[in-house]
Amino acid sequence: MDIHKPKAWHGWREFLKEYAIIVAGVLTALAGEQFVEWAHWQHRVEVADKAIRKDLALTSYFAAERVALFRCHQQRLDDLEAAIQASGEVWTNELPPSAGGLRFHSAYWVPTRFWNTEDWDTLVGDGTASHLPRERARNLALLYHTVRTMAAHNHEENLEVGGLEPLAIKGLRLTPEVKVQLIRSVGVLKHKNDLENLISRQILRRISEAGDLPSLAWTRQQLANDSAALNCRYADEALTTRVAAEWMALKN
């Protein structure tokens, strides 16, 4: 077997030449490895960005829906509170079928939506979020924190709506205790409705800051196709100012 043996160096010049070749080879290999890793993360960021934009379009729809419904929901709750307080010992179940043009087939209802944060949570968990541009990553982190807050309030709100279900029973005896409980539920729902309107506007502002807010025309078209929100006579006015005013700016 012919074994190649390294030649002995004849002076420092040959040593430095051999050394430079080795160093150049190592640096080339490292640069190639870094390029492959960079290209890998660039691809993952591009895929993630498309998924985030799609997710934020849906989130903006949910938020715009709540903004559009706000005043009609508030009017309905005012009507319920007045009717409960004016009722005698027996509930007659004589409520107007609509409030501000929005129809109610029960005492009260609110949209039940899936306020998704799973896509963002996955990007944070697998490290993709750390490869996004710094400003975008910060905006998205704040945005999804707000979405998570909204999801919690919407869940609590839907549980509280159940407290008004007895109003569907005609002839319900309204003892002082029952009246107090019903009025308490109305008060909680008023607070939730007001809070979720504000949070929805914050979500829309953060989506706008991230550069992913769909046009108002697109939003109105989606609501016309899939929601009763535009039946509220205050919807158009609310949607034109759907993005909350910026009250604090974080600068680098």
CYANA upper distance limits for C-alpha pairs under 8 A (distance plus 0.5 A):
  9 TRP  CA     14 GLU  CA      6.38
  9 TRP  CA     15 PHE  CA      6.40
 10 HIS  CA     14 GLU  CA      6.67
 10 HIS  CA     15 PHE  CA      8.11
 11 GLY  CA     15 PHE  CA      7.15
 12 TRP  CA     16 LEU  CA      6.52
 13 ARG  CA     17 LYS  CA      6.67
 14 GLU  CA     18 GLU  CA      6.66
 15 PHE  CA     19 TYR  CA      6.53
 16 LEU  CA     20 ALA  CA      6.46
 17 LYS  CA     21 ILE  CA      6.86
 18 GLU  CA     22 ILE  CA      6.89
 19 TYR  CA     23 VAL  CA      6.66
 20 ALA  CA     24 ALA  CA      6.45
 21 ILE  CA     25 GLY  CA      6.65
 22 ILE  CA     26 VAL  CA      6.78
 23 VAL  CA     27 LEU  CA      6.60
 24 ALA  CA     28 THR  CA      6.50
 25 GLY  CA     29 ALA  CA      6.68
 26 VAL  CA     30 LEU  CA      6.68
 27 LEU  CA     31 ALA  CA      6.50
 28 THR  CA     32 GLY  CA      6.55
 29 ALA  CA     33 GLU  CA      6.66
 30 LEU  CA     34 GLN  CA      6.62
 31 ALA  CA     35 PHE  CA      6.58
 32 GLY  CA     36 VAL  CA      6.72
 33 GLU  CA     37 GLU  CA      6.76
 34 GLN  CA     38 TRP  CA      6.50
 35 PHE  CA     39 ALA  CA      6.54
 36 VAL  CA     40 HIS  CA      6.60
 37 GLU  CA     41 TRP  CA      6.78
 38 TRP  CA     42 GLN  CA      6.54
 39 ALA  CA     43 HIS  CA      6.69
 40 HIS  CA     44 ARG  CA      6.88
 41 TRP  CA     45 VAL  CA      6.49
 41 TRP  CA    128 THR  CA      7.75
 41 TRP  CA    131 HIS  CA      7.60
 42 GLN  CA     46 GLU  CA      6.70
 43 HIS  CA     47 VAL  CA      6.78
 44 ARG  CA     48 ALA  CA      6.50
 44 ARG  CA    128 THR  CA      7.40
 45 VAL  CA     49 ASP  CA      6.40
 45 VAL  CA    128 THR  CA      6.88
 45 VAL  CA    129 ALA  CA      8.38
 45 VAL  CA    131 HIS  CA      7.52
 45 VAL  CA    132 LEU  CA      7.15
 46 GLU  CA     50 LYS  CA      6.92
 47 VAL  CA     51 ALA  CA      6.98
 48 ALA  CA     52 ILE  CA      6.60
 48 ALA  CA    123 LEU  CA      7.91
 48 ALA  CA    128 THR  CA      8.27
 49 ASP  CA     53 ARG  CA      6.63
 50 LYS  CA     54 LYS  CA      6.83
 51 ALA  CA     55 ASP  CA      6.66
 51 ALA  CA    119 ASP  CA      8.06
 52 ILE  CA     56 LEU  CA      6.51
 52 ILE  CA    119 ASP  CA      7.57
 52 ILE  CA    120 TRP  CA      7.86
 53 ARG  CA     57 ALA  CA      6.76
 53 ARG  CA    212 ASP  CA      6.76
 54 LYS  CA     58 LEU  CA      7.25
 55 ASP  CA     59 THR  CA      6.78
 55 ASP  CA    116 ASN  CA      8.20
 55 ASP  CA    119 ASP  CA      8.40
 56 LEU  CA     60 SER  CA      6.40
 56 LEU  CA    207 ILE  CA      7.53
 56 LEU  CA    212 ASP  CA      7.41
 56 LEU  CA    213 LEU  CA      8.18
 57 ALA  CA     61 TYR  CA      6.89
 57 ALA  CA    212 ASP  CA      7.84
 57 ALA  CA    213 LEU  CA      7.45
 57 ALA  CA    214 PRO  CA      6.92
 58 LEU  CA     62 PHE  CA      6.99
 59 THR  CA     63 ALA  CA      6.72
 59 THR  CA    115 TRP  CA      7.25
 59 THR  CA    116 ASN  CA      8.07
 60 SER  CA     64 ALA  CA      6.45
 60 SER  CA    203 ILE  CA      7.95
 60 SER  CA    204 LEU  CA      6.55
 60 SER  CA    207 ILE  CA      7.91
 60 SER  CA    213 LEU  CA      7.47
 60 SER  CA    214 PRO  CA      8.04
 61 TYR  CA     65 GLU  CA      6.60
 61 TYR  CA    219 THR  CA      6.84
 61 TYR  CA    222 GLN  CA      7.93
 61 TYR  CA    223 LEU  CA      7.97
 62 PHE  CA     66 ARG  CA      7.06
 62 PHE  CA    113 ARG  CA      7.55
 62 PHE  CA    115 TRP  CA      8.44
 63 ALA  CA     67 VAL  CA      6.92
 63 ALA  CA    200 SER  CA      5.11
 63 ALA  CA    201 ARG  CA      7.50
 63 ALA  CA    203 ILE  CA      7.41
 63 ALA  CA    204 LEU  CA      7.24
 64 ALA  CA     68 ALA  CA      6.61
 64 ALA  CA    200 SER  CA      7.48
 64 ALA  CA    201 ARG  CA      8.25
 64 ALA  CA    204 LEU  CA      8.07
 64 ALA  CA    219 THR  CA      7.93
 64 ALA  CA    239 LEU  CA      7.33
 64 ALA  CA    242 ARG  CA      7.18
 65 GLU  CA     69 LEU  CA      6.70
 65 GLU  CA    223 LEU  CA      7.54
 65 GLU  CA    227 SER  CA      8.14
 65 GLU  CA    229 ALA  CA      6.47
 66 ARG  CA     70 PHE  CA      6.45
 66 ARG  CA    111 PRO  CA      8.47
 66 ARG  CA    196 GLU  CA      7.77
 66 ARG  CA    197 ASN  CA      6.57
 66 ARG  CA    200 SER  CA      7.26
 66 ARG  CA    229 ALA  CA      8.41
 67 VAL  CA    197 ASN  CA      5.83
 67 VAL  CA    200 SER  CA      7.11
 67 VAL  CA    201 ARG  CA      7.55
 67 VAL  CA    235 ALA  CA      8.11
 67 VAL  CA    238 ALA  CA      6.82
 67 VAL  CA    239 LEU  CA      7.34
 67 VAL  CA    242 ARG  CA      7.06
 68 ALA  CA    229 ALA  CA      6.33
 68 ALA  CA    230 LEU  CA      7.41
 68 ALA  CA    232 CYS  CA      7.69
 68 ALA  CA    234 TYR  CA      7.43
 68 ALA  CA    235 ALA  CA      4.74
 68 ALA  CA    236 ASP  CA      7.73
 68 ALA  CA    238 ALA  CA      6.12
 68 ALA  CA    239 LEU  CA      6.56
 69 LEU  CA     73 HIS  CA      6.58
 69 LEU  CA    229 ALA  CA      5.95
 69 LEU  CA    230 LEU  CA      8.38
 69 LEU  CA    232 CYS  CA      6.87
 69 LEU  CA    234 TYR  CA      8.33
 69 LEU  CA    235 ALA  CA      7.01
 70 PHE  CA     74 GLN  CA      6.68
 70 PHE  CA    193 ASN  CA      7.11
 70 PHE  CA    194 ASP  CA      7.81
 70 PHE  CA    197 ASN  CA      6.77
 71 ARG  CA     75 GLN  CA      6.56
 71 ARG  CA    100 GLY  CA      8.28
 71 ARG  CA    234 TYR  CA      7.19
 72 CYS  CA     76 ARG  CA      6.67
 72 CYS  CA     99 ALA  CA      6.11
 72 CYS  CA    100 GLY  CA      5.69
 72 CYS  CA    101 GLY  CA      8.09
 72 CYS  CA    102 LEU  CA      6.94
 72 CYS  CA    232 CYS  CA      6.52
 72 CYS  CA    233 ARG  CA      8.38
 72 CYS  CA    234 TYR  CA      7.85
 73 HIS  CA     77 LEU  CA      6.78
 73 HIS  CA     99 ALA  CA      7.98
 73 HIS  CA    193 ASN  CA      7.81
 74 GLN  CA     78 ASP  CA      6.76
 74 GLN  CA    190 LYS  CA      6.90
 74 GLN  CA    193 ASN  CA      7.58
 74 GLN  CA    194 ASP  CA      8.49
 75 GLN  CA     79 ASP  CA      6.73
 75 GLN  CA     99 ALA  CA      6.51
 75 GLN  CA    100 GLY  CA      7.58
 76 ARG  CA     80 LEU  CA      6.72
 76 ARG  CA     98 SER  CA      8.20
 76 ARG  CA     99 ALA  CA      5.89
 76 ARG  CA    108 TYR  CA      7.93
 77 LEU  CA     81 GLU  CA      6.63
 77 LEU  CA    108 TYR  CA      8.27
 77 LEU  CA    186 VAL  CA      6.70
 77 LEU  CA    189 LEU  CA      8.20
 77 LEU  CA    190 LYS  CA      7.19
 78 ASP  CA     82 ALA  CA      6.70
 79 ASP  CA     83 ALA  CA      6.59
 79 ASP  CA     95 LEU  CA      8.35
 80 LEU  CA     84 ILE  CA      6.59
 80 LEU  CA     95 LEU  CA      8.15
 80 LEU  CA    107 ALA  CA      8.23
 80 LEU  CA    186 VAL  CA      7.99
 81 GLU  CA     85 GLN  CA      6.70
 81 GLU  CA    183 ILE  CA      6.63
 81 GLU  CA    186 VAL  CA      7.07
 82 ALA  CA     86 ALA  CA      6.57
 83 ALA  CA     87 SER  CA      6.43
 83 ALA  CA     95 LEU  CA      8.06
 84 ILE  CA     91 TRP  CA      8.40
 84 ILE  CA    179 LYS  CA      7.25
 84 ILE  CA    182 LEU  CA      8.20
 84 ILE  CA    183 ILE  CA      7.80
 85 GLN  CA    179 LYS  CA      7.96
 87 SER  CA     91 TRP  CA      6.75
 87 SER  CA     92 THR  CA      8.20
 88 GLY  CA    174 LEU  CA      7.71
 89 GLU  CA    173 ARG  CA      6.09
 89 GLU  CA    174 LEU  CA      5.27
 89 GLU  CA    175 THR  CA      6.76
 90 VAL  CA    171 GLY  CA      5.90
 90 VAL  CA    172 LEU  CA      6.07
 90 VAL  CA    173 ARG  CA      5.12
 90 VAL  CA    174 LEU  CA      6.08
 91 TRP  CA    167 LEU  CA      7.95
 91 TRP  CA    169 ILE  CA      8.33
 91 TRP  CA    170 LYS  CA      6.56
 91 TRP  CA    171 GLY  CA      5.63
 91 TRP  CA    172 LEU  CA      5.55
 91 TRP  CA    173 ARG  CA      6.75
 91 TRP  CA    174 LEU  CA      6.88
 92 THR  CA    170 LYS  CA      6.06
 92 THR  CA    171 GLY  CA      6.33
 92 THR  CA    172 LEU  CA      8.20
 93 ASN  CA    167 LEU  CA      7.08
 93 ASN  CA    168 ALA  CA      7.30
 93 ASN  CA    169 ILE  CA      7.70
 93 ASN  CA    170 LYS  CA      5.86
 93 ASN  CA    171 GLY  CA      8.14
 97 PRO  CA    103 ARG  CA      6.20
 97 PRO  CA    104 PHE  CA      6.13
 97 PRO  CA    105 HIS  CA      7.50
 98 SER  CA    102 LEU  CA      5.64
 98 SER  CA    103 ARG  CA      4.61
 98 SER  CA    104 PHE  CA      6.11
 99 ALA  CA    103 ARG  CA      7.09
 99 ALA  CA    104 PHE  CA      8.28
 99 ALA  CA    232 CYS  CA      8.41
100 GLY  CA    232 CYS  CA      6.11
100 GLY  CA    233 ARG  CA      6.19
100 GLY  CA    234 TYR  CA      7.88
101 GLY  CA    231 ASN  CA      6.33
101 GLY  CA    232 CYS  CA      5.56
101 GLY  CA    233 ARG  CA      6.30
102 LEU  CA    228 ALA  CA      7.93
102 LEU  CA    229 ALA  CA      8.07
102 LEU  CA    231 ASN  CA      5.91
102 LEU  CA    232 CYS  CA      5.39
102 LEU  CA    233 ARG  CA      8.23
104 PHE  CA    108 TYR  CA      6.93
104 PHE  CA    109 TRP  CA      7.73
106 SER  CA    168 ALA  CA      7.25
107 ALA  CA    164 LEU  CA      7.13
107 ALA  CA    165 GLU  CA      7.43
107 ALA  CA    167 LEU  CA      6.83
107 ALA  CA    168 ALA  CA      7.07
108 TYR  CA    161 VAL  CA      7.35
108 TYR  CA    164 LEU  CA      7.81
109 TRP  CA    161 VAL  CA      7.37
110 VAL  CA    158 ASN  CA      7.70
112 THR  CA    154 ASN  CA      7.70
112 THR  CA    155 HIS  CA      8.43
112 THR  CA    158 ASN  CA      7.81
113 ARG  CA    154 ASN  CA      8.42
114 PHE  CA    151 ALA  CA      7.84
115 TRP  CA    147 VAL  CA      6.86
115 TRP  CA    148 ARG  CA      7.59
115 TRP  CA    150 MET  CA      7.84
115 TRP  CA    151 ALA  CA      5.86
116 ASN  CA    147 VAL  CA      8.02
116 ASN  CA    148 ARG  CA      8.31
117 THR  CA    121 ASP  CA      6.60
117 THR  CA    144 TYR  CA      6.71
117 THR  CA    147 VAL  CA      7.64
117 THR  CA    148 ARG  CA      7.23
118 GLU  CA    122 THR  CA      6.57
119 ASP  CA    123 LEU  CA      6.95
120 TRP  CA    124 VAL  CA      6.78
120 TRP  CA    129 ALA  CA      8.43
120 TRP  CA    144 TYR  CA      7.82
121 ASP  CA    125 GLY  CA      6.57
122 THR  CA    126 ASP  CA      6.63
123 LEU  CA    127 GLY  CA      6.56
123 LEU  CA    128 THR  CA      5.46
123 LEU  CA    129 ALA  CA      5.67
124 VAL  CA    128 THR  CA      6.75
124 VAL  CA    129 ALA  CA      5.55
124 VAL  CA    130 SER  CA      7.73
127 GLY  CA    131 HIS  CA      7.81
128 THR  CA    132 LEU  CA      7.54
129 ALA  CA    137 ALA  CA      6.88
130 SER  CA    134 ARG  CA      8.48
130 SER  CA    137 ALA  CA      7.79
132 LEU  CA    136 ARG  CA      7.14
132 LEU  CA    137 ALA  CA      6.20
133 PRO  CA    137 ALA  CA      6.59
134 ARG  CA    138 ARG  CA      6.74
135 GLU  CA    139 ASN  CA      6.70
136 ARG  CA    140 LEU  CA      6.57
136 ARG  CA    210 ALA  CA      6.76
137 ALA  CA    141 ALA  CA      6.58
138 ARG  CA    142 LEU  CA      6.82
139 ASN  CA    143 LEU  CA      6.54
139 ASN  CA    206 ARG  CA      7.26
139 ASN  CA    209 GLU  CA      7.66
139 ASN  CA    210 ALA  CA      6.53
140 LEU  CA    144 TYR  CA      6.52
140 LEU  CA    206 ARG  CA      8.31
140 LEU  CA    210 ALA  CA      7.47
141 ALA  CA    145 HIS  CA      6.68
142 LEU  CA    146 THR  CA      6.85
142 LEU  CA    206 ARG  CA      8.11
143 LEU  CA    147 VAL  CA      6.80
143 LEU  CA    203 ILE  CA      6.70
143 LEU  CA    206 ARG  CA      6.07
143 LEU  CA    207 ILE  CA      7.47
144 TYR  CA    148 ARG  CA      6.53
145 HIS  CA    149 THR  CA      6.87
146 THR  CA    150 MET  CA      6.76
146 THR  CA    199 ILE  CA      7.66
146 THR  CA    202 GLN  CA      8.14
146 THR  CA    203 ILE  CA      6.90
147 VAL  CA    151 ALA  CA      6.72
147 VAL  CA    203 ILE  CA      7.24
148 ARG  CA    152 ALA  CA      6.97
149 THR  CA    153 HIS  CA      6.95
150 MET  CA    154 ASN  CA      6.56
150 MET  CA    196 GLU  CA      7.22
150 MET  CA    199 ILE  CA      7.08
150 MET  CA    200 SER  CA      8.04
151 ALA  CA    155 HIS  CA      6.72
152 ALA  CA    156 GLU  CA      6.84
153 HIS  CA    157 GLU  CA      6.46
153 HIS  CA    192 LYS  CA      7.55
153 HIS  CA    196 GLU  CA      7.77
154 ASN  CA    158 ASN  CA      6.73
154 ASN  CA    196 GLU  CA      8.18
155 HIS  CA    159 LEU  CA      6.98
156 GLU  CA    160 GLU  CA      6.84
157 GLU  CA    161 VAL  CA      6.80
157 GLU  CA    189 LEU  CA      7.03
157 GLU  CA    192 LYS  CA      6.88
158 ASN  CA    162 GLY  CA      7.46
159 LEU  CA    163 GLY  CA      8.08
160 GLU  CA    164 LEU  CA      8.17
160 GLU  CA    185 SER  CA      6.92
160 GLU  CA    188 VAL  CA      8.05
160 GLU  CA    189 LEU  CA      7.44
161 VAL  CA    165 GLU  CA      7.75
161 VAL  CA    185 SER  CA      8.07
161 VAL  CA    189 LEU  CA      7.88
163 GLY  CA    182 LEU  CA      7.34
163 GLY  CA    185 SER  CA      6.58
164 LEU  CA    182 LEU  CA      6.85
164 LEU  CA    185 SER  CA      7.44
164 LEU  CA    186 VAL  CA      8.30
165 GLU  CA    169 ILE  CA      8.42
166 PRO  CA    172 LEU  CA      7.87
167 LEU  CA    172 LEU  CA      7.89
174 LEU  CA    178 VAL  CA      6.04
174 LEU  CA    179 LYS  CA      6.34
175 THR  CA    179 LYS  CA      6.72
176 PRO  CA    180 VAL  CA      6.67
177 GLU  CA    181 GLN  CA      6.78
178 VAL  CA    182 LEU  CA      6.66
179 LYS  CA    183 ILE  CA      6.56
180 VAL  CA    184 ARG  CA      6.52
181 GLN  CA    185 SER  CA      6.80
182 LEU  CA    186 VAL  CA      6.81
183 ILE  CA    187 GLY  CA      6.67
184 ARG  CA    188 VAL  CA      6.76
185 SER  CA    189 LEU  CA      6.66
186 VAL  CA    190 LYS  CA      6.64
187 GLY  CA    191 HIS  CA      6.85
188 VAL  CA    192 LYS  CA      6.70
189 LEU  CA    193 ASN  CA      6.42
190 LYS  CA    194 ASP  CA      6.68
191 HIS  CA    195 LEU  CA      6.55
192 LYS  CA    196 GLU  CA      6.40
193 ASN  CA    197 ASN  CA      6.67
194 ASP  CA    198 LEU  CA      7.00
195 LEU  CA    199 ILE  CA      6.67
196 GLU  CA    200 SER  CA      6.31
197 ASN  CA    201 ARG  CA      6.81
198 LEU  CA    202 GLN  CA      6.83
198 LEU  CA    244 ALA  CA      8.08
199 ILE  CA    203 ILE  CA      6.67
200 SER  CA    204 LEU  CA      6.76
201 ARG  CA    205 ARG  CA      6.67
201 ARG  CA    242 ARG  CA      6.31
201 ARG  CA    243 VAL  CA      5.51
201 ARG  CA    244 ALA  CA      5.22
202 GLN  CA    206 ARG  CA      6.67
202 GLN  CA    243 VAL  CA      7.30
202 GLN  CA    244 ALA  CA      5.94
203 ILE  CA    207 ILE  CA      6.66
204 LEU  CA    208 SER  CA      6.58
204 LEU  CA    213 LEU  CA      7.57
204 LEU  CA    242 ARG  CA      7.58
204 LEU  CA    243 VAL  CA      5.77
204 LEU  CA    244 ALA  CA      7.69
205 ARG  CA    209 GLU  CA      6.66
205 ARG  CA    243 VAL  CA      5.37
205 ARG  CA    244 ALA  CA      6.12
205 ARG  CA    245 ALA  CA      7.99
205 ARG  CA    246 GLU  CA      8.04
206 ARG  CA    210 ALA  CA      6.70
207 ILE  CA    211 GLY  CA      6.89
207 ILE  CA    212 ASP  CA      5.97
207 ILE  CA    213 LEU  CA      5.84
208 SER  CA    212 ASP  CA      6.24
208 SER  CA    213 LEU  CA      5.23
208 SER  CA    243 VAL  CA      8.36
214 PRO  CA    218 TRP  CA      6.88
214 PRO  CA    219 THR  CA      7.21
215 SER  CA    219 THR  CA      6.82
216 LEU  CA    220 ARG  CA      6.63
216 LEU  CA    239 LEU  CA      8.09
216 LEU  CA    240 THR  CA      8.03
217 ALA  CA    221 GLN  CA      6.66
218 TRP  CA    222 GLN  CA      6.71
219 THR  CA    223 LEU  CA      6.72
220 ARG  CA    224 ALA  CA      6.54
220 ARG  CA    230 LEU  CA      8.40
221 GLN  CA    225 ASN  CA      6.81
222 GLN  CA    226 ASP  CA      6.56
222 GLN  CA    227 SER  CA      8.26
223 LEU  CA    227 SER  CA      5.44
223 LEU  CA    228 ALA  CA      7.78
223 LEU  CA    229 ALA  CA      7.10
223 LEU  CA    230 LEU  CA      7.17
224 ALA  CA    228 ALA  CA      7.86
224 ALA  CA    229 ALA  CA      8.34
224 ALA  CA    230 LEU  CA      6.94
228 ALA  CA    232 CYS  CA      8.21
229 ALA  CA    235 ALA  CA      7.33
230 LEU  CA    235 ALA  CA      6.04
230 LEU  CA    236 ASP  CA      7.80
231 ASN  CA    235 ALA  CA      7.97
234 TYR  CA    238 ALA  CA      6.75
235 ALA  CA    239 LEU  CA      6.53
236 ASP  CA    240 THR  CA      6.87
237 GLU  CA    241 THR  CA      7.53
238 ALA  CA    242 ARG  CA      6.40
